[in-house]
Every structure is written in C-alpha cells, then in structure tokens.
Amino acid sequence: MVDWGSITMPQILDSLSKTVKSDFDGKYTFDVVIFDDDGNESGAYNVIVEPGKVEWADGLSGDDEAVPFHLKRGGLETMKALQVEGLGAAIRFMFDGSIYTTNIKGAEKWFELFELGEEALEKALS
C-alpha cells in the first residue's frame, strides 16, 4: 500500500515510466511547473515521453514545442488526481484554476500516453 503522505513529485514522475503506453508514435515534451499556495513557483520539471519510455529532469526543457502544464494549486495532489482520474480531473481543475496550459490539445495528449487509474499509479509507485 502506498503511503500517499510521503510521496514526492520526483517519485510521481519516476512512476510515469511504469505507466507509459507503447502503442503510439512520436515524442512529446511537457514542461510541468508547480506553484505553492501563495502562487510562487516551487518547482519545474521537463517530461519527455516516447513509446514505452519517459525521461524527466529538473527545470524547463527549452523546447519551443513543449506543452506547458502549470499546477497552480495542490501540486502533488493535483498530479495524483490527473494520473488517477485523467482528463475529467484536468477539465475540472482548469475550471477551478488549479491547472493551466496554453496548449489544450497538447495537454490532452498526456492522458492518451499513460495508463491511468489508482491501481496503475499505486503499482507504479510500489
């Protein structure tokens, strides 16, 4: 059983390599920026997704084609909800201001690239 209180953003990002699908073509880059409760940037990561493979690093990618994902509220909890609930959570969070992107079509792609759901995420974190 996963101790959700002790999970970190790097652990969530590491888990993506265990939930990425391999039945798609192309390479996708996402710049994930986390903000604290006061609206200050508290972390930035670039996530590069290819079939069956995910690499991530601290900082923005510098790729002009990268899809920005700004987690404005709830950082880790928001990321968990996105991986568990998928696009429905993303839409809900966009409406309440918890997440932001300037590339909605690109952001939607995230939910096609990964196996979603609590069971998949818990297994990947184990």
Residue pairs with C-beta under 8 A, 6 or more apart in sequence:
1 122
2 121
2 122
2 125
2 126
4 80
7 76
7 80
7 125
8 76
9 34
9 43
9 45
9 75
9 76
9 79
11 125
12 76
12 79
12 80
12 83
12 125
13 32
13 45
13 47
13 54
13 56
14 56
15 83
15 121
15 124
15 125
16 47
16 49
16 54
16 56
16 114
16 124
17 53
17 54
18 123
18 124
19 83
19 114
19 115
19 116
19 120
19 121
19 124
20 49
20 51
20 52
20 53
20 54
20 113
20 114
20 115
21 51
21 52
21 112
21 113
21 114
21 115
22 51
22 52
23 51
24 51
24 112
24 113
25 51
26 50
27 48
27 49
27 50
28 48
28 49
28 50
28 67
28 106
28 109
28 110
28 113
29 46
29 47
29 48
29 49
29 61
29 63
29 65
29 66
29 67
30 46
30 47
30 48
30 49
30 66
30 67
30 68
30 69
30 106
30 107
30 110
31 44
31 45
31 46
31 47
31 60
31 61
31 63
31 66
31 67
31 68
31 69
32 44
32 45
32 46
32 47
32 69
32 71
32 79
33 41
33 43
33 44
33 45
33 60
33 68
33 69
33 70
33 71
34 41
34 42
34 43
34 44
34 45
34 71
34 75
35 41
35 42
35 70
35 71
35 72
35 73
35 75
36 42
36 75
37 73
39 72
42 75
43 58
43 75
44 58
44 59
44 60
45 56
45 57
45 58
45 59
46 56
46 57
46 59
46 60
46 61
46 63
46 66
47 54
47 55
47 56
48 54
48 55
48 56
48 61
49 113
60 66
67 101
67 103
67 106
67 107
67 109
67 110
68 100
68 101
68 102
68 103
69 99
69 101
69 107
69 110
70 99
70 100
70 101
71 78
71 79
71 98
71 99
72 97
72 98
72 99
72 100
73 97
73 98
74 81
74 98
78 93
78 98
78 99
80 121
81 89
81 93
82 89
82 90
82 93
82 99
82 110
82 111
83 114
83 116
83 120
83 121
84 116
84 117
84 118
84 121
85 116
86 111
86 116
87 108
87 111
90 99
90 107
90 108
90 110
90 111
93 99
94 100
94 101
101 107
114 120
